[in-house]
Amino acid sequence: MSAASGPRFPFEGDSALNFEVDPEGGVMQYFDLFFDNNLIDYITNETNRYASQVLRGRASTDTSTDKSQNWRDATVPEMRVFFALIMLQSIVRKPEIVHYWSR
């Protein structure tokens, strides 16, 4: 045992789900267990706040060719789609990263 990992304790609980799931519910019910509305809302707000800070910092630079001048705040549904796409990247393999973001 290394000093960084600490002591190990045997697992003594039940190895089963401790919440109810609808067998017909689909994968989104599992996504919602980990990414509930409060978390997605928080991430969306913080993303928009960070973008606002960055864009304010760029206000004094030349933005004639800057795509960020077209920025609009992200929405909760957009963030949910974004996270779904990120998760799918580990399942659906593409030859290059740019292919994940093309039609």
PyMOL commands that set and color helices and strands:
alter all, ss='L'
color gray80, all
select helices_A, chain A and resi 28-34+37-57+67-70+76-88+97-101
alter helices_A, ss='H'
color red, helices_A
deselect
rebuild
show_as cartoon
